Amino acid sequence: MKRGWLLGILLSLAGCGRLEFGKMEGPEGEVGEIKIVYPYPSTYHALLDTTQLKLQPEHVGVEKFSVSPALPAGLSLAETTGKISGVPSAVADRVKYTITGTGAAGEATAEIYLTALTGWKVDARSDIPDDDGGQDAVCFSTGAGGCTLRAAVECANKHTTRKLILLPAGLIAVNATLTPLLNDMVIAGEGIDSTVLSPNPLGQTQSLLAFESSHQIRLENLSVRNFTPATDSTVMVKDGVFEAFEVEFRGNQSVTSGAVAAIDRGARAHFENVTFLENEALGNPGWGGVIIGTGAETKIAVHSSTAMNNKAIWGSFAYVQGGATLELVNSSLVGNQAITAGTLASPDGHYRVIHSTIAFNTIMGSQSAGLYFNEKDATFTVGNSIIAHNKNGSGIVKNCDRREDMGKLTSLGGNVLSDDAGDCAAFFTGAGDVTEVDPLLETILPVSGGGHTKTMPLQSESKAIDRGVGALCPPRDQRGAVRKLSSAGTCDSGAYERE
């Protein structure tokens, strides 16, 4: 046990919460608790010189607050209450601010993100263009009686600086693909349970957005639901950068591959604190129930995210090809289903899987329901991860499989597999690697435990505890809980660090 103790405080709001931390003295000098919790979500947005912010935290045992770095001009932090208020007048683009509270019990910290840019506030939920296509920079559609999402995008396209589009709560209709996207922009809602982008009425066959220009498009604090594109994916990216933070993708379906996203031609994508739920790519060829990546320069990162109940022919979560790379860190892939093989599948792409939990996924075929190599050029690099209880169509646990012994896996150590690793066994010989060991996950589906996404807790007797190689341990786990190093310098394997 470590002295200098951390106390995790859980907050759940509308099915999604955040984990904050305080510090206590040890048993010799216990003096109480200290905590700080800012309102959910932890990412806030403001239009420059327009949006009034009032962020009042819940706190216990805090006598004095401070923030680092300094808040942008126009905002202030009340030293005694921790309230952040004002109208920002200086640009901030997803800047992380750490608020520290001190008191008799020590100190506690909370992290928030702030984006303050010029842009538009949407106040009409229908899908009607801007009256003049955005030419005069005044977002207004007479047919809608206000500013629509499409009209705001048209206005943003007429500028060269990044713009912020603020969406209200409720269903925002998108009945035709948002394209072209000709400028950097941030589209932000009021939370995944509040702001929903969806066709209205349902049944229309189009993507949400598509772009192939060297720009950056970011979604935050919203849900993307029930898109059924006639071709390709809900999000099509063939150049530039696509990002999603605190977003839910639910019930999207592709008749080809990658129900949520197709990242191609050297584009970049980053998903963080994202939930992928019940998306399907069961058509032809049906590669990647959530993501398909193509091209040698294509880079995809998935951090602190959860995928559950997604379906595909190959790769119920992802399928990468043509040299594309997908990095999975502090994430949980659970309960997904493939027809042929793999939660992660590839003929000639590359996966890097660190501190992730891949468990209880299934396939209808005889291959692996976990990691699957289609061809000789596929590679996996795996460290400090749990790969367990993934079953094929015969109900046999098969966590890793290489077709005709093709492909290569590099273990960085600290991995826990519940079977003998099959024809991947020769690769799982890193420090701390164990096979035929039940990691003793507390549940068979992810559960709320603080943080933006659901996770897979460990039982107290789990051999995944303190098995992770210290050099790979990130500062925090999937929920945002501190990764506590043991006296041997190790942390827990998988996406969850047990308190």
TAWOTA-V91567 format. One record per residue. N is the residue number from 1. RES is the residue in three letters. PSI is psi in whole degrees, -180 to 180 (* if undefined). OMEGA is omega in whole degrees, -180 to 180 (* if undefined). Layout:
BEGIN
n=<N & N>
res=<RES & RES>
psi=<PSI & PSI>
omega=<OMEGA & OMEGA>
END
This chain:
BEGIN
n=<1 & 2 & 3 & 4 & 5 & 6 & 7 & 8 & 9 & 10 & 11 & 12 & 13 & 14 & 15 & 16 & 17 & 18 & 19 & 20 & 21 & 22 & 23 & 24 & 25 & 26 & 27 & 28 & 29 & 30 & 31 & 32 & 33 & 34 & 35 & 36 & 37 & 38 & 39 & 40 & 41 & 42 & 43 & 44 & 45 & 46 & 47 & 48 & 49 & 50 & 51 & 52 & 53 & 54 & 55 & 56 & 57 & 58 & 59 & 60 & 61 & 62 & 63 & 64 & 65 & 66 & 67 & 68 & 69 & 70 & 71 & 72 & 73 & 74 & 75 & 76 & 77 & 78 & 79 & 80 & 81 & 82 & 83 & 84 & 85 & 86 & 87 & 88 & 89 & 90 & 91 & 92 & 93 & 94 & 95 & 96 & 97 & 98 & 99 & 100 & 101 & 102 & 103 & 104 & 105 & 106 & 107 & 108 & 109 & 110 & 111 & 112 & 113 & 114 & 115 & 116 & 117 & 118 & 119 & 120 & 121 & 122 & 123 & 124 & 125 & 126 & 127 & 128 & 129 & 130 & 131 & 132 & 133 & 134 & 135 & 136 & 137 & 138 & 139 & 140 & 141 & 142 & 143 & 144 & 145 & 146 & 147 & 148 & 149 & 150 & 151 & 152 & 153 & 154 & 155 & 156 & 157 & 158 & 159 & 160 & 161 & 162 & 163 & 164 & 165 & 166 & 167 & 168 & 169 & 170 & 171 & 172 & 173 & 174 & 175 & 176 & 177 & 178 & 179 & 180 & 181 & 182 & 183 & 184 & 185 & 186 & 187 & 188 & 189 & 190 & 191 & 192 & 193 & 194 & 195 & 196 & 197 & 198 & 199 & 200 & 201 & 202 & 203 & 204 & 205 & 206 & 207 & 208 & 209 & 210 & 211 & 212 & 213 & 214 & 215 & 216 & 217 & 218 & 219 & 220 & 221 & 222 & 223 & 224 & 225 & 226 & 227 & 228 & 229 & 230 & 231 & 232 & 233 & 234 & 235 & 236 & 237 & 238 & 239 & 240 & 241 & 242 & 243 & 244 & 245 & 246 & 247 & 248 & 249 & 250 & 251 & 252 & 253 & 254 & 255 & 256 & 257 & 258 & 259 & 260 & 261 & 262 & 263 & 264 & 265 & 266 & 267 & 268 & 269 & 270 & 271 & 272 & 273 & 274 & 275 & 276 & 277 & 278 & 279 & 280 & 281 & 282 & 283 & 284 & 285 & 286 & 287 & 288 & 289 & 290 & 291 & 292 & 293 & 294 & 295 & 296 & 297 & 298 & 299 & 300 & 301 & 302 & 303 & 304 & 305 & 306 & 307 & 308 & 309 & 310 & 311 & 312 & 313 & 314 & 315 & 316 & 317 & 318 & 319 & 320 & 321 & 322 & 323 & 324 & 325 & 326 & 327 & 328 & 329 & 330 & 331 & 332 & 333 & 334 & 335 & 336 & 337 & 338 & 339 & 340 & 341 & 342 & 343 & 344 & 345 & 346 & 347 & 348 & 349 & 350 & 351 & 352 & 353 & 354 & 355 & 356 & 357 & 358 & 359 & 360 & 361 & 362 & 363 & 364 & 365 & 366 & 367 & 368 & 369 & 370 & 371 & 372 & 373 & 374 & 375 & 376 & 377 & 378 & 379 & 380 & 381 & 382 & 383 & 384 & 385 & 386 & 387 & 388 & 389 & 390 & 391 & 392 & 393 & 394 & 395 & 396 & 397 & 398 & 399 & 400 & 401 & 402 & 403 & 404 & 405 & 406 & 407 & 408 & 409 & 410 & 411 & 412 & 413 & 414 & 415 & 416 & 417 & 418 & 419 & 420 & 421 & 422 & 423 & 424 & 425 & 426 & 427 & 428 & 429 & 430 & 431 & 432 & 433 & 434 & 435 & 436 & 437 & 438 & 439 & 440 & 441 & 442 & 443 & 444 & 445 & 446 & 447 & 448 & 449 & 450 & 451 & 452 & 453 & 454 & 455 & 456 & 457 & 458 & 459 & 460 & 461 & 462 & 463 & 464 & 465 & 466 & 467 & 468 & 469 & 470 & 471 & 472 & 473 & 474 & 475 & 476 & 477 & 478 & 479 & 480 & 481 & 482 & 483 & 484 & 485 & 486 & 487 & 488 & 489 & 490 & 491 & 492 & 493 & 494 & 495 & 496 & 497 & 498 & 499>
res=<MET & LYS & ARG & GLY & TRP & LEU & LEU & GLY & ILE & LEU & LEU & SER & LEU & ALA & GLY & CYS & GLY & ARG & LEU & GLU & PHE & GLY & LYS & MET & GLU & GLY & PRO & GLU & GLY & GLU & VAL & GLY & GLU & ILE & LYS & ILE & VAL & TYR & PRO & TYR & PRO & SER & THR & TYR & HIS & ALA & LEU & LEU & ASP & THR & THR & GLN & LEU & LYS & LEU & GLN & PRO & GLU & HIS & VAL & GLY & VAL & GLU & LYS & PHE & SER & VAL & SER & PRO & ALA & LEU & PRO & ALA & GLY & LEU & SER & LEU & ALA & GLU & THR & THR & GLY & LYS & ILE & SER & GLY & VAL & PRO & SER & ALA & VAL & ALA & ASP & ARG & VAL & LYS & TYR & THR & ILE & THR & GLY & THR & GLY & ALA & ALA & GLY & GLU & ALA & THR & ALA & GLU & ILE & TYR & LEU & THR & ALA & LEU & THR & GLY & TRP & LYS & VAL & ASP & ALA & ARG & SER & ASP & ILE & PRO & ASP & ASP & ASP & GLY & GLY & GLN & ASP & ALA & VAL & CYS & PHE & SER & THR & GLY & ALA & GLY & GLY & CYS & THR & LEU & ARG & ALA & ALA & VAL & GLU & CYS & ALA & ASN & LYS & HIS & THR & THR & ARG & LYS & LEU & ILE & LEU & LEU & PRO & ALA & GLY & LEU & ILE & ALA & VAL & ASN & ALA & THR & LEU & THR & PRO & LEU & LEU & ASN & ASP & MET & VAL & ILE & ALA & GLY & GLU & GLY & ILE & ASP & SER & THR & VAL & LEU & SER & PRO & ASN & PRO & LEU & GLY & GLN & THR & GLN & SER & LEU & LEU & ALA & PHE & GLU & SER & SER & HIS & GLN & ILE & ARG & LEU & GLU & ASN & LEU & SER & VAL & ARG & ASN & PHE & THR & PRO & ALA & THR & ASP & SER & THR & VAL & MET & VAL & LYS & ASP & GLY & VAL & PHE & GLU & ALA & PHE & GLU & VAL & GLU & PHE & ARG & GLY & ASN & GLN & SER & VAL & THR & SER & GLY & ALA & VAL & ALA & ALA & ILE & ASP & ARG & GLY & ALA & ARG & ALA & HIS & PHE & GLU & ASN & VAL & THR & PHE & LEU & GLU & ASN & GLU & ALA & LEU & GLY & ASN & PRO & GLY & TRP & GLY & GLY & VAL & ILE & ILE & GLY & THR & GLY & ALA & GLU & THR & LYS & ILE & ALA & VAL & HIS & SER & SER & THR & ALA & MET & ASN & ASN & LYS & ALA & ILE & TRP & GLY & SER & PHE & ALA & TYR & VAL & GLN & GLY & GLY & ALA & THR & LEU & GLU & LEU & VAL & ASN & SER & SER & LEU & VAL & GLY & ASN & GLN & ALA & ILE & THR & ALA & GLY & THR & LEU & ALA & SER & PRO & ASP & GLY & HIS & TYR & ARG & VAL & ILE & HIS & SER & THR & ILE & ALA & PHE & ASN & THR & ILE & MET & GLY & SER & GLN & SER & ALA & GLY & LEU & TYR & PHE & ASN & GLU & LYS & ASP & ALA & THR & PHE & THR & VAL & GLY & ASN & SER & ILE & ILE & ALA & HIS & ASN & LYS & ASN & GLY & SER & GLY & ILE & VAL & LYS & ASN & CYS & ASP & ARG & ARG & GLU & ASP & MET & GLY & LYS & LEU & THR & SER & LEU & GLY & GLY & ASN & VAL & LEU & SER & ASP & ASP & ALA & GLY & ASP & CYS & ALA & ALA & PHE & PHE & THR & GLY & ALA & GLY & ASP & VAL & THR & GLU & VAL & ASP & PRO & LEU & LEU & GLU & THR & ILE & LEU & PRO & VAL & SER & GLY & GLY & GLY & HIS & THR & LYS & THR & MET & PRO & LEU & GLN & SER & GLU & SER & LYS & ALA & ILE & ASP & ARG & GLY & VAL & GLY & ALA & LEU & CYS & PRO & PRO & ARG & ASP & GLN & ARG & GLY & ALA & VAL & ARG & LYS & LEU & SER & SER & ALA & GLY & THR & CYS & ASP & SER & GLY & ALA & TYR & GLU & ARG & GLU>
psi=<146 & 145 & 172 & 25 & 143 & 135 & 117 & 132 & 122 & 139 & 124 & 126 & 124 & 41 & -1 & 126 & -169 & 150 & 123 & 167 & 142 & 175 & 139 & 157 & 161 & -180 & -29 & -24 & 43 & 130 & 12 & -173 & 163 & 134 & 158 & 129 & 116 & 158 & 145 & 143 & 172 & 3 & 125 & 152 & 146 & 141 & 131 & 135 & 19 & -52 & 125 & 122 & 137 & 96 & 102 & 115 & 156 & 137 & 152 & 130 & 12 & 129 & -25 & 137 & 148 & 163 & 145 & 133 & -177 & 141 & 154 & 157 & 138 & -18 & 148 & 155 & 124 & 122 & -29 & -19 & -18 & 5 & 131 & 124 & 162 & -177 & 112 & 138 & 3 & 147 & 137 & 131 & 92 & 57 & 133 & 128 & 131 & 118 & 125 & 130 & 136 & 148 & -169 & -29 & 1 & -128 & 155 & 154 & 152 & 145 & 133 & 157 & 142 & 133 & 123 & 112 & 167 & 155 & -144 & 150 & 120 & 133 & 7 & 131 & -7 & 171 & 86 & 137 & 166 & 149 & -39 & 25 & 20 & 6 & -39 & 6 & 7 & 114 & 107 & 132 & 118 & -40 & -31 & -17 & 23 & -162 & 121 & 166 & -46 & -42 & -40 & -39 & -41 & -39 & -43 & -33 & -19 & 6 & 169 & -7 & 152 & 137 & 151 & 131 & 113 & 127 & 146 & 175 & 157 & -178 & 123 & 116 & 135 & 100 & 3 & 149 & 135 & 95 & 149 & 158 & 110 & 10 & 159 & 137 & 153 & 125 & 114 & 138 & -160 & 12 & 156 & -24 & 0 & -50 & 122 & 124 & 126 & 151 & 145 & 108 & 168 & 165 & -9 & 144 & 86 & 161 & 167 & -54 & 156 & 137 & 148 & 60 & 161 & 59 & 173 & 122 & 130 & 132 & 140 & 144 & 49 & 172 & 146 & 112 & 141 & 34 & 138 & 71 & 138 & -28 & 153 & -143 & 171 & -40 & 120 & 118 & 115 & 6 & 166 & -157 & 132 & 134 & 148 & 124 & 132 & 55 & 148 & 130 & 115 & 133 & 23 & 145 & 136 & 139 & -3 & -96 & 157 & 76 & -35 & -52 & 139 & 115 & 123 & 162 & 36 & 11 & 168 & 148 & 142 & 123 & 128 & 135 & 46 & 142 & 127 & 114 & 123 & 38 & 152 & 138 & 85 & 16 & -140 & 118 & -8 & 45 & 120 & 100 & -24 & -54 & 139 & 133 & 136 & 135 & 140 & -29 & 2 & 128 & 128 & 133 & 133 & 111 & 142 & 45 & 164 & 135 & 128 & 136 & 34 & 154 & 146 & 172 & -54 & 129 & 83 & -25 & -53 & 155 & 117 & 141 & 168 & 26 & 3 & 153 & 134 & 126 & 125 & 116 & 134 & 44 & 160 & 123 & 109 & 135 & 24 & 159 & 128 & 149 & -48 & -59 & 149 & 133 & -41 & 119 & 152 & 139 & -39 & 30 & -172 & 130 & 142 & 113 & 112 & 130 & 46 & 160 & 117 & 105 & 150 & 31 & 156 & 159 & 164 & -18 & -165 & -4 & -161 & 142 & -1 & -99 & 136 & 128 & 119 & -40 & 177 & -24 & 1 & 142 & 146 & 135 & 121 & 131 & 141 & 38 & 157 & 123 & 103 & 147 & 29 & 122 & 144 & -174 & -19 & 4 & 13 & 133 & 125 & 102 & -20 & 139 & 137 & 121 & 119 & 37 & 30 & 160 & 170 & 141 & 135 & 120 & 132 & 3 & 169 & 20 & 145 & 119 & 139 & -8 & -168 & 6 & 4 & -134 & 10 & -3 & -37 & -19 & -24 & 68 & 20 & 170 & 124 & -7 & 136 & 143 & 165 & 41 & 123 & 120 & -5 & 61 & 142 & -28 & 168 & -5 & 150 & 147 & 158 & 132 & 30 & 160 & 177 & -21 & 154 & 153 & 177 & 95 & 159 & 143 & 159 & -23 & 4 & 136 & 0 & -15 & 129 & 27 & -18 & 139 & 125 & -36 & -21 & -13 & 117 & 165 & -33 & 162 & -168 & -35 & -19 & 3 & 145 & 134 & 111 & 117 & 136 & 178 & -23 & 2 & 20 & 164 & -179 & 143 & 158 & -176 & -10 & 129 & 116 & 136 & *>
omega=<-178 & 172 & -175 & -160 & 175 & 178 & 179 & 180 & -177 & 173 & 179 & 178 & 178 & 176 & -179 & -178 & 178 & 178 & 178 & -173 & 172 & -178 & 177 & 169 & 177 & -177 & -178 & -176 & -176 & -177 & 177 & -176 & 176 & -179 & 175 & 176 & 176 & -176 & 174 & -5 & -177 & 178 & -175 & -176 & 180 & 171 & -177 & 176 & -176 & -171 & 177 & 177 & 175 & -177 & -178 & -178 & 163 & -179 & 178 & 173 & -179 & 179 & -177 & -179 & 172 & -178 & 177 & -6 & 179 & 177 & 179 & 179 & -179 & 178 & 178 & 177 & 177 & -173 & -175 & -178 & -177 & -179 & 175 & -175 & 178 & 177 & -177 & 179 & 177 & -175 & 169 & -177 & -176 & 178 & 177 & 177 & 178 & 178 & -179 & 176 & 178 & 180 & -177 & -178 & -180 & 179 & 176 & 178 & 172 & 180 & 174 & 176 & -179 & 171 & 177 & -177 & 169 & -180 & -173 & 173 & 180 & 179 & 176 & -171 & 179 & -176 & -178 & -177 & 174 & -176 & -179 & 178 & 178 & -174 & -176 & 178 & 174 & -177 & 179 & 175 & -179 & -179 & -180 & -178 & 180 & -179 & 178 & 175 & -179 & 179 & 179 & 177 & 178 & 177 & -180 & -179 & -176 & -177 & 179 & 177 & -179 & -178 & 179 & 176 & -178 & -179 & 178 & 172 & 178 & -180 & 177 & -176 & 171 & -172 & 172 & -176 & 175 & -179 & -5 & 172 & -167 & 180 & 175 & 178 & 176 & 178 & -171 & 177 & -178 & 179 & -174 & 178 & -176 & -175 & -176 & 172 & -176 & 170 & 179 & 5 & 179 & 176 & 177 & -170 & 177 & 174 & 172 & -179 & 178 & 174 & 174 & 176 & -174 & -180 & -179 & 179 & -177 & 172 & 178 & 169 & 179 & 176 & 175 & -170 & 165 & 171 & -180 & -176 & 180 & 175 & 173 & -166 & 177 & 176 & -179 & -178 & -178 & 175 & 177 & -173 & 173 & 179 & 175 & 178 & -179 & -179 & 172 & 172 & -174 & 170 & 178 & -175 & 176 & 176 & 177 & -177 & 176 & -175 & -179 & -172 & 169 & -178 & -165 & 168 & 177 & 177 & 179 & 175 & 178 & 177 & -180 & -175 & -177 & 173 & 177 & -171 & 171 & 173 & -174 & 169 & -174 & 178 & -177 & 8 & 177 & -179 & 176 & 178 & 178 & -172 & 165 & 178 & -176 & 174 & -172 & -178 & -178 & -178 & -179 & 178 & 176 & -176 & 172 & -175 & -180 & 175 & -175 & 175 & 173 & -174 & 176 & 172 & 178 & 176 & -176 & 172 & -173 & 175 & 180 & -174 & 177 & 179 & 178 & -179 & 173 & 178 & 180 & -176 & 175 & -175 & -177 & 175 & -169 & 173 & 177 & -173 & 174 & 177 & -174 & -175 & 163 & 161 & 170 & -177 & -180 & 169 & -174 & 176 & -172 & 176 & 170 & -174 & -176 & 175 & -180 & 179 & 180 & -168 & 174 & 172 & -176 & 171 & 177 & -179 & -176 & -177 & -178 & 173 & 179 & 178 & -180 & 177 & 177 & -172 & -172 & -175 & 178 & 177 & 173 & 169 & -170 & 178 & 174 & -176 & 175 & 178 & -166 & 170 & 176 & -169 & 175 & -174 & 178 & -179 & -180 & 177 & 179 & -172 & -179 & -176 & 176 & 179 & -180 & 178 & 180 & 178 & -176 & 176 & 175 & 177 & 174 & 178 & 175 & -177 & 179 & 177 & -176 & 175 & -177 & 179 & 174 & -178 & 171 & -171 & -177 & -178 & -176 & -180 & 179 & 179 & 178 & 178 & 173 & 174 & -178 & 179 & 175 & -179 & 178 & 172 & -176 & -175 & 177 & 174 & 179 & -179 & 177 & 179 & -173 & -177 & -177 & -176 & -180 & -174 & -179 & -179 & 177 & 171 & -175 & -179 & -175 & 176 & 172 & 180 & 180 & 177 & -176 & 178 & -173 & -177 & -179 & -172 & 174 & -178 & -176 & 178 & -176 & -178 & -171 & 177 & -179 & 171 & -175 & 178 & 177 & 178 & 178 & 178 & -179 & 173 & -178 & 173 & -180 & -174 & -172 & 174 & -176 & 179 & *>
END
